[in-house]
Structure formats: C-alpha cells, structure tokens
Amino acid sequence: MARCGAGTPFLPQLSLLLLLHLGGTLGCASVTVGSPIVPLGSAVTASCTIQRGLCRGLEQEKVRISWMLDNKLVVGSQHQGPGGTEVSNLTLPRFNHTHARLWCCVEWNGTKQRVHMAEIRAGYPPAKPLNLSCALNLSDYGLTCQWEQGTNSHLPTSVVLKCTGPRAHCSACCRSRGQAVTGCTPRGGHRHCTVPRRLLQLYRQMEIWVSATNALGTAESEHLHIDPMDAAKLDPPTLQSIQSIPFQTDCIALAWDAAGGTEHMDLQCELRYRAPEDSAWALVTGIIGRAGTAQRCGFLFGTQYHFQMRCRRNSASALAHWSEWSPGRNYTTHEKAPTGKLDAWWGAQLAGTGGRLEVQLRWKAPRQREANGRVLGYRVTLSPRRRGRDPSTVCNTTHTQCNFSVPAGTRKVYLSAYNSAGESAPTEVALLERKGQPLAGLRAVPGGERSLWVHWEAPLAPVIAYVLEWQRVTAEPGHCSACWQMERDGAATTALIQDGIEPFQRYNISLYPLYEGTVGVPVHTTAYSQQKAPSHAPKLHLERISKSEAELCWEPLPVEMQNGFITSYTIFWANSITNGASATVNPSLSSFVIRGLKPSTLYKVHIMASTAAGSTNGTSLTLVTRVLDDTEIQFLFLTLGLVFVVLIVLLICFQKNERMKEQLWPSVPDPANSSLGKWVPAAVPQEPLQVLAPREPGPAAISTVIVLEREPGKQPGKEHPVLPAALPALPRPYVRQEGPVEPVQYARVGGGGYRGQRLLPEPGPRFYENLRGGGAGDWGFLEEPPATFPLLQGLRIGGAE
C-alpha cells in the first residue's frame, strides 16, 4: 500500500500501514476493470470494493474511496455493498493513454492511501503487413521474405511468416488442407525472416503470407502463390568479349556466360548500353539461353559505349527476380568518314584597294551521328573536290572558325570535315549580300535561368532558314564566335537559345532571314534570362548648388553591375527638421535638380537604382545650401566695387584740386627752417632777464618752439582774440626762475596764430594777436610791455618764415 497524496505526516502513515499490514491486504480491497486492454479512445469502467472487516483500523471509521489515474485524481461514485463492503464505481468515457495505472485509494486521518491497482493498455488492432516479397538464395536454397509492418498498434504484437504446401506431410512448415504451420518468426523486431530449405517444396506452388496478432485482433498480408525457384535471385552474368561485325559496320557481337549454379535453368537475359553523352540507357530484351552470343545493330561510328547485362530464370511468373547488373565493359566502334552538311555562317567585306574580299567564316561542329568518329580538322576550298585533282585550300584548321581573303567577286566557298577514316562531302557556302527584306518584329523572353526564347514575325517572302546571333553586352567590346545558331525550318517563328547564356547578364540578339539568293537585313533586341537588384547604385556628384536648388549628376552603372534593365532612379533627400522627400527619375537621364530647398540648410541625399527584380540604395551625399544666390552675390560685389570706385575718384579729385587741398590740409611753417634758428644762441648765457622798454625790441632766450596745427576753417591773420573759458593744456608749464637761465617754453605757433604762455600765476593769461596797421608793413602792438613776449620782436609773421 502506498500513499495517494503528498504532505501527509509520516507517523499517521506508518500507523495505518502497520494496521493494514497486521490485518493483511488480501481481501481488504480489490479493483476490477471491464477490460485491461481496450481500443485507444474508448470508454473504461472500473470498480473498487473495500472489505471493512478485513482492513484493521478502518472498522469504526467511515470509509471514503477515491481514484487516481497515474497521478491524476478522477471522481467515481461510492455506495455500500453487501456484507458491509464499500463499493466505488468509475467510468472513464474516453481513455487516451496507451498505458496507465488505475489506483483505488482510501482516506484515513485526511490522508489518501493506495490500496489496490489495475493496469490498463490501449491501442489499435494490428495493421496489415504490406509489400511482401521473397527471394531464394541459391547458395543454401533458403527463402528470405521481407515486408513492411504498417502503422504502430501501441500493443504487443506477434508477427509470423506462414506458408502452406501442396502435401499433407510437408513437415513443420507445410500443412494439409485447412491446416497452417508457422514458417518462421522474425527476431528482434525485424521485418524479415528466412524459411530454411528443408521446409520448402521447390518447383511447386506454395502459398506464403505474414500474420500479425495482438489483443485486439489479427491482420494478414496479401498471399503469395509462387514456386520458390521463381523467386531465385541469380548472380550476374559475365561479359566475355565485344567486337564489331566486319561487314556490318554499325553492328556489334557480344559473347557472355551465365553465373555458376544455373546449369539446370533456362535463363532470360537483358543487355543495356549507352554513350557517355547519353542520359538514358538503351535496352535490349529477349536474350534467351544459358550462354552464347548476342548481336545488336544501330551503333554510331567512332563512339565509345558502356555495356551491362543481367539474367533471371525464364518462367512465366512475374515475381521472378532479376540478378544485379554485371560489371560494365566499354567498347568503341570503328570510324568512317563524316557525313551530312555543316551549318555555316559568314561575314565579308572588301579589304582596302587590293581587290580582295576578307571573309570571316564560322560553322558548327557536326553531331556525333554525323561525325562518325573524332573529327581531326576542317578544310575550306574555293572549289569542290574532283577526282584526280585537289582544289585550292584557303583554310585548314581544327577550330570552328577561320578568317581568310579571296579575290573580289568570289561568291562561293566549300567547307568539309575529315577524320582518320576520310573526308566528308563539301558543304557549299554562298557569300550572299545582306540586303533582303527584314523581319517585322523580334522579342526575347526568359526560357529559364540559362536560356532565352526568341519570337519573331514571319516575313511575306518565303524563307529558307534563319540565323540567330547573340553577344553578351560588356563594358569592353568582345566577340563570341560560337554564339550563333541556324534554324533550318523556314516556317518557324520561335527558337530557344541555350548555349552560353548566363543569368543577370544582358545579351544583344540579332536575327537574319535567309532568302533564296540573298540574306535579309537583321533585326535586333536585348534580353536577360534572369534579373535581380543592381549590384550597387551610382555615386552621386554635386554639379551646382544655390540657396534653394541643387543639381546632382551620376555616372550610369556599368552593364555588368545592372543585373537587369534599369527601370528608374529614385532620389531621396531630407534635412534634420522636415520629413524626407523623393523623386523618380527616368533611367535615360544622368542628372536631376532638387528644387524648393531652404537656404543655409544641411541635407543628406542618396540615390536608389531599381530593376524589375529589386532595388539597391547608394551611399549618402551631404550638402549645404547657400545663403545667397549667385546673382545676389554678383550684385553685392558690383555694389561694393562701385563704392570703391567712387572713393578712388574722390581721392584723386582731392589730390588734383589745390584749392580743396588748401582748405582741408593748409600749409604750416616749419619752425626748424625759420629765421628763428639763426639768432637763437646755442647756449643761453646765465644772466638776468632784461626787461625792455615798451615798444623796444630786445633779445630773449628761447627754449622751445612747438608748431601746432591750426584749427580747421580759419585763415591765418584773420582770427580775432576770443577768450575761452579755459586755456588748453600746454606741453610744458612756464616757470620764472631767478638765477641761471633754464630752457623755458615761451610760445607755440599754431595755424590760427600764436598764443603765449602765462608768465605768472596771477593774473590770468592774455592772448595776443598780430594787428595790421593802416599802412602797409605797419604793425600795431598791444599796450602790454613787449618784454612779455620778446620772441615777437624778432619773428616776422608776415614773411615766409
């Protein structure tokens, strides 16, 4: 008995366990189920009976019965049964477990204890075994059969291979009429087993089948009615030799021998072969016999073939097994001269003044059926080969093209191929002019990742054949000599190009109609077999910029990087404030002008290139709009230039006009060049200052003479004394000293007259002015003593100094 719940105290559990153990559990509780094995998903019924008298410790307790399915609580109904028993019934309407345990539990002191259990299994009836097949091993003559079991039933299933024989005393494996005997039982869950030779009846029909049985039913496979010898799987035969029949050059004779152990059998064999370029095997059936030779015709000349052979017992039963294919054997048929015509295409032009015609001749290698071996080379002549005379050869090459010159006016050349067995009949190539009627229309569409379908409209004139040319478009011009094909059907309007076509590459396609006696003017188109987004977008360049516009340009993408037809370019621009904008540009353009920009603003611009299969973004370009436009900048510079010119003109005028110059810059006498320097002694003697009598001139010691500019707007000699409110500051103060004479400043000369220094602190300074008398050269002086300004006695104001 085990605990049903978790978290119950250990001591009460132990007490109940001892009580039930002392009383014994046999007869205390029992669980019965309707069926221990049921179909999966069906209903299950169960009943639990508790014998109160046999469960010690529960005699006086109220018995409560509960159920647990594995660890999940399920609810049943409880009632009293006969003889003081407690009975609980449970019904599970849908049992979805393949295997589960159903527990009956009782409660004691609040604890659920498991008192009995029943195991229930669910599953399906056995599935029908499928694909029964048997094979007889000739080494020990045991019959090995194998099959497929089918769907898992989730129940223990026994599988037996059964057989019946034609006689009643066929030992353990066989049965008489109505009685079946097990043939063999697979081990380890395998799906095959082997019936030994002693249980088989060879050369007699036997019935064999597989039987699978479990608790829910039995299933049998399809019954096989076979002779065990028909199921014999032989060892492969051996190819002895292969050789060509001398007089029938497209036939071979093959010798073979059967495997050991088949001496008493009639055999049916098959031969298969193929060339290296063939995708499928050619099969030869109906070869009867144990050993011998077989013949086969229709082989190509100069071609290597791979041969294999297999055999089985020649019986009417469809269950007879073929042997494995024999080890392969290679054989190359002998060659003969090439046959058929060669497809040729040409281009011709006159070469300078030499009167020669330059020809570029191209042709297709013959197919293996026409080459009849390995082609050693090609020959171009000006005339067909005649018996006893070799024509003039202009080209002999191993390639499929040749450039040569012929005399002007040559209209035909002859092309032939040769191998080790001989030379083909010449193919006539007419060098016709290309001036015939062109086709009305031409288009190309993808035929696959590496092919193109070309469609055109047939012209009104009858056409002998068509020639298709295609060239891959690259940045560097090139020429593919093999990129052409001829369509011999003049009524055709479609052709499939498969040679040299690559995805994501552009091809120029040209179509020439061949008329009787002329070649039509070609029509052209371009196509992709597959497109994708461009490898990268163009790089933007700034061509010009103003305050509201920016012109961008870019280089077109190289055709190798386009990966398809460019359908459009999209320009995106945005600043840090407003949302971005975009514009779609035609793919034929390589520049674009963005309008409506804000002045002095930073923008980020990028370009996106698009094809029908996708788009690719380019790198970002940062630009800043200007504050002013070019016209505004030009107007500003023009204005400044005019102002500068006006200033220069005014300055020149001022320099040339003496009157204006005199008004603005009057001449001031230079004291250094005046007569004052002639009578002022170099050293002033130290003697007392002599006071002169009024109006009597006398010498005076002069220390410093400062020449000051005159005040603007005043003429010398015309200024009247005006007493200012305050005197201007002087460079040096005048100080009268007793004793040795120090250099002192007596006066300064100004443009508006001479103004003296004050001699004494008191009274205030006086201003003097030269006064012109009534007569010429007469000067008047003030009443003050002239000794106040002795300089005035020796200075000639009216002179040049």
Backbone hydrogen bonds, N-H to C=O, Kabsch-Sander energy under -0.5 kcal/mol:
donor,donor_aa,acceptor,acceptor_aa,energy
2,A,114,R,-1.1
4,C,112,K,-4.1
5,G,112,K,-1.3
13,Q,9,P,-1.4
14,L,10,F,-2.5
15,S,11,L,-2.5
16,L,12,P,-2.4
17,L,13,Q,-2.5
18,L,14,L,-2.3
19,L,15,S,-2.5
20,L,16,L,-2.7
21,H,17,L,-2.1
22,L,18,L,-3.0
23,G,19,L,-2.2
24,G,20,L,-1.4
28,C,25,T,-1.4
29,A,25,T,-0.9
30,S,49,T,-1.7
32,T,47,S,-2.7
34,G,45,T,-2.6
38,V,121,R,-2.6
40,L,123,G,-2.6
41,G,95,F,-3.1
42,S,39,P,-2.1
44,V,92,L,-2.6
46,A,90,L,-2.7
47,S,32,T,-2.7
48,C,88,S,-2.7
49,T,30,S,-2.6
50,I,86,E,-3.0
51,Q,28,C,-3.5
51,Q,49,T,-0.5
52,R,50,I,-1.0
52,R,84,G,-0.6
54,L,51,Q,-0.9
55,C,51,Q,-0.8
55,C,52,R,-0.8
56,R,54,L,-0.9
58,L,55,C,-1.9
63,V,61,E,-0.6
65,I,63,V,-0.5
66,S,105,C,-2.6
67,W,74,V,-1.0
68,M,103,W,-2.1
69,L,72,K,-3.3
70,D,68,M,-0.8
70,D,101,R,-3.1
71,N,69,L,-0.6
72,K,69,L,-2.2
74,V,67,W,-1.8
77,S,89,N,-2.7
79,H,87,V,-3.1
81,G,85,T,-3.1
84,G,81,G,-0.7
85,T,82,P,-0.5
86,E,50,I,-2.1
87,V,79,H,-3.3
88,S,48,C,-2.6
89,N,77,S,-2.7
90,L,46,A,-3.1
92,L,44,V,-3.6
95,F,42,S,-2.9
96,N,94,R,-0.8
100,A,120,I,-2.4
102,L,118,A,-3.0
103,W,68,M,-3.5
103,W,101,R,-0.6
104,C,116,H,-3.0
105,C,66,S,-3.1
106,V,113,Q,-2.4
107,E,64,R,-1.5
108,W,111,T,-2.3
111,T,108,W,-1.3
113,Q,106,V,-3.0
113,Q,111,T,-0.5
114,R,2,A,-5.2
115,V,104,C,-3.0
116,H,104,C,-1.3
118,A,102,L,-2.1
120,I,100,A,-2.8
121,R,36,P,-3.3
122,A,98,T,-2.1
123,G,38,V,-1.4
124,Y,153,S,-2.4
127,A,151,T,-0.6
130,L,148,E,-3.0
133,S,146,Q,-2.2
135,A,144,T,-2.3
136,L,231,A,-2.6
137,N,135,A,-0.5
137,N,142,G,-2.4
138,L,136,L,-0.7
141,Y,137,N,-2.5
142,G,137,N,-0.5
143,L,195,V,-2.6
144,T,135,A,-2.6
144,T,142,G,-0.7
145,C,143,L,-0.5
145,C,193,C,-2.5
146,Q,133,S,-2.5
147,W,191,R,-1.8
148,E,130,L,-2.9
158,S,213,T,-3.0
160,V,211,S,-2.6
161,L,184,C,-2.8
162,K,160,V,-0.6
162,K,209,W,-2.9
163,C,181,V,-1.3
164,T,207,E,-2.0
170,C,167,R,-0.6
173,C,170,C,-0.6
174,C,170,C,-1.1
179,Q,176,S,-2.3
181,V,163,C,-0.9
181,V,173,C,-0.6
183,G,161,L,-2.5
184,C,161,L,-1.7
190,H,187,R,-1.6
193,C,145,C,-1.8
195,V,143,L,-3.4
199,L,196,P,-1.3
200,L,197,R,-1.6
202,L,200,L,-0.6
204,R,201,Q,-1.0
206,M,226,I,-2.6
207,E,164,T,-1.7
208,I,206,M,-0.5
208,I,224,L,-2.5
209,W,162,K,-2.3
211,S,160,V,-2.9
212,A,219,A,-3.2
213,T,158,S,-2.5
214,N,217,G,-2.7
217,G,214,N,-1.2
219,A,212,A,-3.0
221,S,210,V,-2.4
224,L,208,I,-3.5
226,I,206,M,-2.1
226,I,224,L,-0.6
230,D,227,D,-2.2
231,A,227,D,-0.9
231,A,228,P,-0.6
232,A,229,M,-1.2
233,K,136,L,-2.0
234,L,232,A,-0.6
238,T,257,D,-2.9
240,Q,238,T,-0.6
240,Q,255,A,-2.5
241,S,255,A,-1.3
243,Q,253,A,-1.9
245,I,248,Q,-0.5
245,I,251,C,-1.8
248,Q,245,I,-0.9
249,T,247,F,-0.6
251,C,248,Q,-1.9
252,I,296,R,-2.8
253,A,243,Q,-3.2
254,L,294,A,-3.4
255,A,241,S,-2.5
256,W,292,G,-2.6
257,D,238,T,-2.2
258,A,290,R,-0.6
262,T,259,A,-0.8
265,M,262,T,-1.6
267,L,265,M,-0.5
268,Q,312,R,-2.7
269,C,287,I,-3.4
270,E,310,R,-2.4
271,L,284,V,-2.7
272,R,308,Q,-2.5
273,Y,282,A,-2.0
274,R,306,H,-1.1
278,D,275,A,-1.5
282,A,273,Y,-3.2
283,L,281,W,-0.5
284,V,271,L,-3.8
285,T,283,L,-0.5
287,I,269,C,-1.8
288,I,286,G,-0.8
289,G,267,L,-2.0
292,G,256,W,-1.8
294,A,254,L,-2.7
296,R,252,I,-2.1
298,G,250,D,-0.8
299,F,250,D,-2.5
302,G,334,H,-1.5
303,T,300,L,-0.8
305,Y,331,Y,-3.2
306,H,274,R,-2.0
307,F,329,R,-2.9
308,Q,272,R,-2.3
310,R,270,E,-1.9
312,R,268,Q,-1.8
314,N,266,D,-3.5
315,S,313,R,-1.4
320,A,317,S,-0.9
321,H,230,D,-0.8
323,S,311,C,-2.4
324,E,234,L,-0.5
326,S,309,M,-2.5
329,R,307,F,-1.9
331,Y,305,Y,-2.3
333,T,303,T,-2.4
333,T,331,Y,-0.5
336,K,372,N,-1.7
339,T,370,E,-2.8
344,A,342,L,-0.6
345,W,362,R,-3.0
347,G,360,Q,-1.3
349,Q,358,E,-1.9
351,A,356,R,-2.7
352,G,350,L,-0.8
354,G,351,A,-1.2
356,R,351,A,-0.7
357,L,406,V,-3.5
358,E,349,Q,-2.9
358,E,356,R,-0.5
359,V,357,L,-0.5
359,V,404,F,-3.3
360,Q,347,G,-3.4
361,L,359,V,-0.6
361,L,402,C,-2.8
362,R,345,W,-3.2
363,W,400,T,-2.1
364,K,343,D,-2.2
370,E,367,R,-1.2
371,A,367,R,-2.7
372,N,368,Q,-1.6
375,V,373,G,-0.6
376,L,418,Y,-2.5
377,G,418,Y,-1.3
378,Y,397,T,-3.2
379,R,416,S,-2.5
380,V,395,C,-3.2
381,T,414,Y,-2.7
382,L,392,S,-1.8
386,R,389,R,-1.2
389,R,386,R,-2.1
394,V,380,V,-2.5
395,C,380,V,-1.5
397,T,378,Y,-2.1
402,C,361,L,-2.5
404,F,359,V,-2.2
406,V,357,L,-2.4
408,A,355,G,-2.2
410,T,407,P,-1.8
413,V,429,V,-2.1
414,Y,381,T,-3.0
415,L,427,T,-2.5
416,S,379,R,-2.0
418,Y,377,G,-2.0
419,N,422,G,-2.7
422,G,419,N,-0.8
424,S,417,A,-3.6
427,T,415,L,-3.9
428,E,426,P,-0.6
429,V,413,V,-3.0
430,A,428,E,-0.6
431,L,411,R,-2.7
431,L,429,V,-0.5
432,L,430,A,-1.5
435,K,433,E,-1.2
435,K,519,V,-0.7
436,G,519,V,-2.8
440,A,457,E,-0.6
443,R,455,H,-2.4
445,V,453,W,-2.6
447,G,451,S,-2.2
448,G,451,S,-0.9
451,S,448,G,-0.9
452,L,497,I,-2.1
453,W,445,V,-3.0
454,V,495,A,-3.0
455,H,443,R,-3.1
456,W,493,T,-2.1
457,E,441,G,-1.4
464,I,514,L,-3.0
465,A,514,L,-1.1
466,Y,487,E,-2.2
467,V,512,Y,-2.4
468,L,485,Q,-2.9
469,E,510,S,-2.8
470,W,483,C,-2.1
471,Q,508,N,-2.2
473,V,506,R,-2.8
474,T,472,R,-0.5
481,S,479,H,-0.7
483,C,480,C,-0.8
484,W,482,A,-1.9
485,Q,468,L,-2.1
487,E,466,Y,-3.1
488,R,486,M,-0.7
490,G,488,R,-0.8
492,A,489,D,-1.4
495,A,454,V,-1.8
497,I,452,L,-3.2
497,I,495,A,-0.5
498,Q,496,L,-0.5
501,I,498,Q,-0.8
502,E,500,G,-0.5
504,F,530,Q,-1.9
505,Q,502,E,-0.9
507,Y,527,A,-2.0
508,N,471,Q,-2.9
509,I,507,Y,-0.5
509,I,525,T,-3.5
510,S,469,E,-2.9
511,L,523,V,-2.0
512,Y,467,V,-2.7
514,L,465,A,-2.9
515,Y,513,P,-0.7
515,Y,518,T,-2.0
517,G,515,Y,-0.8
518,T,515,Y,-0.8
519,V,433,E,-2.2
520,G,513,P,-3.4
521,V,436,G,-1.7
523,V,511,L,-1.5
525,T,509,I,-1.9
527,A,507,Y,-1.6
529,S,505,Q,-0.5
532,K,563,N,-2.1
535,S,561,M,-2.6
540,L,538,P,-0.5
541,H,553,C,-2.5
543,E,541,H,-0.7
543,E,551,E,-2.8
544,R,551,E,-1.2
546,S,549,E,-3.0
550,A,594,I,-1.8
551,E,544,R,-2.7
552,L,550,A,-0.6
552,L,592,F,-3.3
553,C,541,H,-2.4
554,W,590,S,-2.1
555,E,539,K,-0.6
561,M,558,P,-1.7
562,Q,558,P,-0.7
562,Q,559,V,-0.6
563,N,559,V,-0.7
567,T,565,F,-0.5
567,T,610,S,-2.4
568,S,610,S,-1.1
569,Y,585,V,-2.3
570,T,608,M,-2.5
571,I,583,A,-3.0
572,F,606,H,-2.8
573,W,581,A,-2.5
574,A,604,K,-1.4
581,A,573,W,-2.9
583,A,571,I,-1.9
585,V,569,Y,-4.2
589,L,586,N,-1.9
592,F,552,L,-2.5
594,I,550,A,-3.2
594,I,592,F,-0.5
595,R,593,V,-0.6
597,L,548,S,-2.7
600,S,626,R,-1.1
601,T,598,K,-0.7
603,Y,623,L,-3.4
604,K,574,A,-2.6
605,V,621,L,-3.2
606,H,572,F,-2.0
608,M,570,T,-2.3
609,A,616,T,-2.4
610,S,568,S,-2.1
611,T,614,G,-3.1
614,G,611,T,-0.8
616,T,609,A,-2.3
618,G,607,I,-2.6
621,L,605,V,-3.9
623,L,603,Y,-2.6
625,T,601,T,-2.2
626,R,546,S,-0.9
633,I,629,D,-2.4
634,Q,630,D,-2.6
635,F,631,T,-2.5
636,L,632,E,-2.4
637,F,633,I,-2.5
638,L,634,Q,-2.5
639,T,635,F,-2.4
640,L,636,L,-2.5
641,G,637,F,-2.4
642,L,638,L,-2.3
643,V,639,T,-2.4
644,F,640,L,-2.3
645,V,641,G,-2.5
646,V,642,L,-2.5
647,L,643,V,-2.3
648,I,644,F,-2.3
649,V,645,V,-2.6
650,L,646,V,-2.5
651,L,647,L,-2.3
652,I,648,I,-2.3
653,C,649,V,-2.3
654,F,650,L,-2.3
655,Q,651,L,-1.9
656,K,652,I,-2.1
657,N,653,C,-1.9
658,E,656,K,-0.8
661,K,657,N,-2.1
662,E,658,E,-2.9
663,Q,659,R,-2.0
664,L,660,M,-2.2
665,W,661,K,-3.9
673,N,670,D,-1.3
674,S,671,P,-1.2
677,G,674,S,-1.0
678,K,675,S,-1.3
679,W,675,S,-0.8
679,W,676,L,-0.6
680,V,676,L,-1.4
687,E,685,P,-1.7
692,L,690,Q,-0.7
696,E,693,A,-1.9
702,I,700,A,-0.6
703,S,701,A,-0.5
703,S,744,V,-1.2
704,T,744,V,-0.9
706,I,747,A,-0.7
707,V,705,V,-0.5
708,L,706,I,-0.6
708,L,749,V,-3.9
714,K,711,E,-1.3
718,K,715,Q,-1.5
746,Y,704,T,-0.7
746,Y,744,V,-0.6
747,A,704,T,-0.7
748,R,755,R,-1.2
749,V,706,I,-2.4
750,G,748,R,-0.6
750,G,753,G,-1.9
753,G,750,G,-1.4
755,R,748,R,-1.3
757,Q,746,Y,-1.6
771,L,780,G,-1.0
772,R,770,N,-0.5
773,G,778,D,-3.2
778,D,775,G,-1.8
780,G,771,L,-2.5
788,T,785,P,-1.7
789,F,786,P,-1.0
792,L,789,F,-1.6
793,Q,790,P,-1.2
794,G,790,P,-0.6
794,G,791,L,-0.8
795,L,791,L,-1.0
796,R,794,G,-0.5
797,I,795,L,-1.0
